Amino acid sequence: MWELNISENIIQNNPELDKNNDTINVISTLGPNNEIPDHSNTYTYNYTDQNQIVDSSETFKSQLANWVVQCNVPNSTVNRLLPILKQHKCLNSLPLDCRTLLHSNAKITNLRLVNPGYYFHFGLKDGIIKCSKRYNIKDEIKIVVGIDGLPLAKSSSSQFWPILAYVQPFKEYVFLIGLYHGFEKPADSNDFLKDFIDEAEHLVKNGVYINNGIQNVSIFAICADAPAKSFLMKIKGHTGYHSCTRCFVEGEYLNKRTCFPYQEIKPRERSHEGYINKVQEEHHVGNSLSYLMRIPGFDMVNSFPLDYMHLVTLGAMRKLINLWMHGPLTVCLPSWQVKKISNNLLSFKSSITNDFVRKPRKIEEVSRWKATELRTFLIYTGPLALRNILSERMYNNFMFLNISMTILLSSNIPKKLLKYANSLLNFFVSDFENIYGKHMVSHNIHGLTHICSDYERYGQLDSCSCFVFENYMKTLKQMLRKHEKPLEQVIKRYQEKCTNEIVSHNNNQPIAIVLNYEHSNGPLIQNTCGPQYLKLILHNKININTRSLSDSYILTNTGEVVQIRNFAHNCSTKELLIIGFEFLNKRLFYDKPIKSSKLSIFIVQNLSKNLKYWKITEIKNSKYKLCKSI
């Protein structure tokens, strides 16, 4: 039962951290309800990358072409390799030119003029069909689209505007629908989106033929930041008084900036019908509406999620840090405190687990932090790095954002907890205004009051965010080998990849348990035996590594926090077991405004000296983040 009292004021008080050196803080990467199913009888001892499996009937030529496109090998390098390979009598059928090997198009056609640049349409249907060759798509095909600008160089205004997509929930496979290149963004979003809208309208009405049948298609969401969203929807930008896409709030101009002061009485919400009928003329730009409204079932308000990558990490979190470092004297931290925060962050490097791409950096470098680093700071390292440095009021305000986002990034949370997260975000915005000033309540800060509605529609916020599309942007840049004709280069590279990559079908059933690095060094205890392993991979993406201190912690179903030392088997039943040490003392990291145990966050200490074992099915949270106390 979730013991929450939403009607009362949120109490701003947190317990002190234990100053003992052996105190650690364990923070889960998964939400409190992400439990691992029973796979006790399913073991795979040798892990093989499924994408690298090649059918025996594939020729060396096709394998070589696949290697070229997968590794993005330059044509000049391949042209030097081919004559060497041809010297072998078994390979004399190979061509001498890379373009022949890859079946490259000699000439690019079908470029469409989209003032002031050019656009090429790869096709939504083609992307769906390619995705169906990788995954079993059984239900309605829900398309998540991502659109944003991509600068190609610092020395010129050359830019791409790609239309990217994936079929939910297969975020691993992003494909190109269309690509624009020019030295300015497209002059008219309807002209830019024309081919996509026409094809999407047809597919939604008629479906697509895959897997020996017609399957329904829907445009589930379009992910974009605030400037791109205003461009696509033909509405006021984020500095406009009537720019909020979710409600009729009217902004104010204070201290040379547009702001949206918090309102206890919520403004009227926008609707799809209100957009079509232009209920609020000040919200729109020009006389025309976006042709996206022609797509059946597409909601011009709710089908544009409030992307938390831009709204929360690059928006609210970066704004908070900049206020602490460069804000008014009432909130600005002295340099020695800023340095202390940086030292705390750097001390966490050894505790950051392998599924974090980047290690913590100094907070003075926040202008160069990526969105993933800001997310790590907000959810994981910030609560410890800022403790006892920020004032109590400022720290508690930060924790309101931390707790609410931890909830919204978890799966299958109870409705009562979602309602609590919404109350917490509203309190954060109100308290933020009181601490930092009305003029600081920007478009992004105001947007936090609406983001919970996206959880109700899409599920946890990572389900529809720009993170996956932002990662694909670097793939587009990697396709460029010179400055000339960037659009034509990407078209050729993408078509070569689609033509030559060897695809293995994924049956949507990830390998349940993969054990790596067999050994015989123990430790073992009574009734346990080999084979023994050092590393466990769950569902092809969760890694537990006994050789890495930060990657060896789990939480059991009965609430025990365990440091894993070995993976072995029960001598009698042959079941897979976890052997490790249990932390004997466990307490809350905070108890207000919500008990940290509700989010599987604890302070633990006093590691047992006696080894114990647990069944693999007793794991509740598959990976825990470990940070030293400060």
SULCORKA-V112300 format. One record per pair of residues at least 12 apart in sequence whose ideal C-beta (glycine too) atoms are under 8 Angstrom apart, sorted by the first residue. I is the first residue (numbers start at 1). J is the second residue. Records with the same first field share a line. If there is no record, write none. Layout:
BEGIN
I: J / J
END
This chain:
BEGIN
2: 414 / 416 / 417 / 420 / 598
3: 595
4: 416 / 417 / 420 / 594
6: 416 / 419 / 420 / 423
10: 400 / 423 / 424 / 427 / 592 / 593
11: 592 / 593
12: 392 / 393 / 396 / 592 / 593
13: 396 / 592
14: 395 / 396 / 399 / 590 / 591 / 592
15: 588 / 589 / 590 / 591
16: 388
17: 384 / 387 / 388 / 589 / 603 / 629 / 630
18: 603 / 605 / 629
19: 629
20: 605 / 629
21: 629
22: 605 / 606 / 607
23: 603 / 604 / 605 / 629
24: 603 / 604 / 605 / 626 / 627 / 628 / 629
25: 384 / 589 / 601 / 602 / 603 / 604 / 626 / 627 / 628 / 629
26: 553 / 555 / 561 / 601 / 602 / 603 / 604 / 624 / 625 / 626
27: 379 / 380 / 601 / 624 / 625 / 626 / 627
28: 555 / 599 / 600 / 601 / 621 / 623 / 624 / 625
29: 353 / 355 / 621 / 622 / 623 / 624 / 625
30: 410 / 411 / 621 / 622 / 623
31: 407 / 409 / 410 / 411 / 412 / 413 / 460 / 599
32: 410 / 413 / 598 / 599 / 600 / 621
33: 410 / 411 / 412 / 413
34: 410 / 411 / 412 / 621 / 622
35: 557 / 620 / 621
36: 538 / 617 / 619 / 620 / 622
37: 512
38: 617
39: 512 / 513 / 616 / 617
40: 575 / 576 / 615 / 616 / 617
42: 512 / 513
43: 513 / 515 / 576
44: 511 / 512 / 513 / 514 / 515
45: 514 / 515 / 518 / 531 / 533
47: 511 / 514 / 516 / 537
50: 504 / 506
51: 504
53: 504
54: 66 / 502
55: 502
58: 502
60: 90 / 91
61: 93 / 94 / 101
62: 500 / 502
63: 502
64: 85 / 94 / 101
65: 101 / 102 / 500
66: 500 / 501 / 502
68: 98 / 101 / 102 / 496 / 500
69: 102 / 493 / 496 / 497 / 500 / 501
70: 497 / 501
72: 478 / 479 / 493
74: 481
75: 98 / 99
78: 98 / 101
79: 96 / 97 / 98
82: 94 / 95 / 96 / 97 / 98 / 101
83: 96
102: 496 / 499 / 500
103: 496 / 499 / 500
104: 492 / 495 / 496
105: 491 / 492 / 495
108: 120 / 488 / 491 / 492
111: 487
112: 195
114: 180 / 182 / 186 / 187 / 188 / 191 / 192
115: 186 / 187 / 188 / 191
116: 182 / 183 / 184 / 186 / 187
117: 180 / 181 / 182 / 183 / 184 / 186 / 487
118: 180 / 181 / 182 / 487
119: 178 / 179 / 180 / 181 / 186 / 192 / 195
120: 178 / 179 / 487 / 491
121: 177 / 178 / 195 / 196 / 199
122: 175 / 176 / 177 / 178 / 179 / 494
123: 177 / 199
124: 143 / 165 / 177 / 196 / 199 / 200 / 203
125: 199 / 203 / 208
126: 175 / 498
127: 165 / 175 / 176 / 177
128: 141 / 143 / 167 / 203 / 208 / 210 / 217
129: 208 / 210
130: 173 / 175 / 498 / 503
131: 166 / 167 / 170 / 173 / 175
132: 210 / 211
133: 503 / 505
134: 170 / 173 / 503 / 504 / 505 / 506
135: 167 / 170 / 173 / 505 / 506 / 508
136: 211 / 506 / 507 / 508
137: 167 / 210 / 211 / 215
140: 215 / 216 / 217 / 218
141: 167 / 208 / 215 / 216 / 217 / 218
142: 167 / 168 / 218 / 220
143: 165 / 166 / 167 / 168 / 200 / 217 / 218 / 219 / 220
144: 165 / 166 / 167 / 168 / 220 / 221 / 222 / 223 / 464
145: 163 / 164 / 165 / 177 / 196 / 219 / 221 / 222 / 223
146: 163 / 164 / 165 / 174 / 222 / 223 / 224 / 466 / 468 / 469 / 472
147: 161 / 162 / 163 / 164 / 222 / 223 / 224 / 228 / 232
148: 161 / 162 / 224 / 225 / 228 / 466 / 469 / 470 / 473
149: 161 / 185 / 228
150: 162 / 473 / 476 / 477
152: 477 / 480 / 486
153: 483
156: 183
157: 183 / 184
158: 181 / 182 / 183 / 483 / 486
159: 181 / 182 / 183 / 184 / 185
160: 179 / 180 / 181 / 476 / 486 / 487 / 490
161: 179 / 180 / 181 / 182 / 185 / 186 / 192
162: 176 / 178 / 179 / 180 / 473 / 476
163: 176 / 177 / 178 / 179 / 193 / 196
164: 176 / 177 / 469 / 472
165: 177
166: 468
168: 220 / 463
169: 463
171: 468
174: 468 / 469 / 471 / 472
176: 494
177: 196
178: 195 / 196
179: 476 / 487 / 490 / 491
180: 192 / 487
181: 486 / 487
185: 231
189: 231 / 232 / 234 / 290
190: 234 / 288 / 290 / 291
193: 232 / 290 / 291 / 292
194: 291
197: 291 / 292 / 294 / 295
200: 217 / 219 / 295
201: 294 / 295 / 296
203: 217
204: 216 / 217 / 218 / 219 / 295 / 296 / 297
205: 296
218: 297
219: 295 / 297 / 298 / 303
220: 303 / 464
221: 303 / 304 / 305 / 458 / 464
222: 292 / 303 / 304
223: 304 / 305 / 307 / 464 / 465 / 466 / 469
224: 304 / 307 / 466
225: 307 / 310 / 466
226: 238 / 243 / 310 / 311 / 443 / 444
229: 245 / 304
230: 243 / 285
232: 290 / 292 / 304
233: 245 / 275 / 290 / 292 / 300 / 304
234: 284 / 285 / 286 / 288 / 289 / 290
235: 283 / 284 / 285
236: 282 / 283 / 284 / 285
238: 442 / 443 / 444
239: 258 / 443
240: 258 / 282
241: 253 / 258 / 282
242: 280 / 282 / 283
243: 258 / 283 / 443
244: 260 / 270 / 443 / 446 / 447 / 450
245: 270 / 301 / 304 / 306
246: 269 / 270 / 301 / 306 / 447 / 450 / 453
247: 266 / 267 / 268 / 269 / 270 / 450
248: 267 / 268 / 269 / 270 / 280
249: 263 / 267 / 446
250: 267
252: 438
254: 438 / 439
255: 437 / 439
257: 439 / 442
258: 442 / 443
259: 438 / 439 / 440 / 441 / 442
260: 441 / 442 / 443 / 445 / 446
261: 433 / 438 / 441
262: 426 / 429 / 430 / 433 / 441 / 446 / 449
266: 449
270: 283 / 301
271: 301
272: 293 / 299 / 300 / 301 / 302
274: 301
275: 289 / 293 / 300 / 301
276: 289 / 293 / 300
302: 453 / 457
305: 454 / 457 / 458 / 464 / 465
306: 447 / 450 / 451 / 454
307: 464 / 465 / 466
308: 405 / 408 / 451 / 461 / 465
309: 371 / 375 / 465 / 466 / 467 / 470
310: 371 / 444 / 466
311: 444 / 447 / 448 / 451
312: 375 / 378 / 401 / 405 / 444 / 448 / 451
313: 371 / 372 / 374 / 375 / 378
314: 371 / 374
315: 442 / 444 / 445 / 447
316: 401 / 444 / 445 / 448
317: 374 / 375 / 377 / 378 / 401
318: 366 / 369 / 374
319: 440 / 442 / 444 / 445
320: 398 / 401
321: 363 / 366 / 377
322: 366
323: 436 / 440
324: 338 / 390 / 394
325: 338 / 363 / 364 / 366
327: 436
328: 437
331: 394 / 435 / 436
333: 389 / 390
337: 389
338: 363 / 364
340: 389
341: 363 / 385 / 386 / 389
342: 362 / 363 / 364
344: 381 / 384 / 385 / 630
345: 360 / 361 / 362 / 363 / 377 / 381 / 385
346: 360 / 361 / 362
347: 628 / 630
348: 360 / 381 / 384 / 385 / 627 / 628
350: 549 / 550
351: 549 / 550 / 625 / 626 / 627 / 628
352: 376 / 550 / 625
353: 548 / 550 / 551 / 623 / 625 / 626
354: 543 / 545 / 548 / 550 / 551
355: 541 / 542 / 543 / 623
356: 372 / 376
357: 372
358: 370 / 372 / 373 / 376
360: 373 / 376 / 377 / 381
361: 373
363: 385
371: 467 / 470
372: 467
378: 401 / 402 / 405
379: 402 / 405 / 406 / 409
380: 625 / 627
381: 627
382: 398 / 402
383: 398 / 399 / 402 / 589
384: 627 / 628 / 629 / 630
385: 630
386: 398
387: 630
388: 630
393: 431 / 435
394: 435
396: 431
397: 428 / 431 / 432 / 435
399: 590 / 593
400: 424 / 425 / 427 / 428 / 431 / 593
401: 425 / 428 / 448
403: 421 / 424 / 593 / 594 / 599
404: 421 / 422 / 424 / 425 / 428
405: 461
406: 599 / 601
407: 420 / 421 / 599
408: 421 / 451 / 452 / 455 / 460 / 461
409: 460 / 461 / 462
410: 460 / 599
411: 459 / 460
413: 455
417: 598
418: 452 / 455 / 456
420: 594
421: 452 / 455
422: 452
424: 593
425: 448 / 449 / 451 / 452
426: 449
428: 448
429: 441 / 445 / 446 / 448 / 449
432: 445
476: 490
479: 493 / 494
510: 539 / 540 / 541
511: 537 / 539 / 540
512: 538 / 539
513: 536 / 537 / 538 / 576 / 616
514: 536 / 537 / 538 / 540
515: 531 / 533 / 535 / 536 / 537 / 567 / 576
516: 533 / 534 / 535 / 536 / 537
517: 533 / 534 / 535 / 547
518: 531 / 532 / 533
519: 532 / 533 / 534
520: 532
522: 566
523: 565 / 566 / 579 / 611
524: 566 / 568 / 579
525: 579 / 611 / 612 / 613
527: 570 / 571 / 572
528: 568 / 569 / 570 / 571 / 577 / 579 / 613
529: 568 / 569 / 570 / 571
530: 568 / 569
531: 568 / 569
532: 566 / 567 / 568
533: 566 / 567 / 568
534: 546 / 547 / 566 / 567
535: 547 / 567
536: 567 / 616
538: 622
542: 622 / 623
543: 623
544: 564 / 622 / 623
546: 564 / 565 / 566 / 567
549: 626
550: 625 / 626
551: 623
552: 564 / 565 / 580
553: 623 / 624 / 626
554: 578 / 619 / 620 / 621 / 622 / 623 / 624
555: 600 / 619 / 620 / 621 / 624
556: 614 / 618 / 619 / 620
557: 618 / 619 / 620
558: 618
559: 586
560: 582 / 583 / 614
561: 582 / 583 / 586 / 602 / 604 / 624
562: 578 / 580 / 581 / 582 / 583 / 612 / 614
563: 580 / 581 / 583 / 607
564: 578 / 579 / 580
565: 579 / 580 / 581 / 611
566: 578 / 579 / 580
567: 579
568: 613
575: 615 / 616
576: 615 / 616
577: 613 / 614 / 615 / 616
578: 613 / 614 / 615 / 616 / 618 / 619
579: 611 / 612 / 613
580: 611 / 612 / 613 / 614
581: 607 / 608 / 609 / 610 / 611 / 612
582: 607 / 608 / 612
583: 604 / 605 / 606 / 607 / 608
584: 605 / 606 / 607 / 608
585: 604 / 605 / 606
586: 602 / 603 / 604
587: 602 / 603 / 604
588: 602 / 603
589: 601 / 602 / 603
600: 620 / 621
603: 629
END
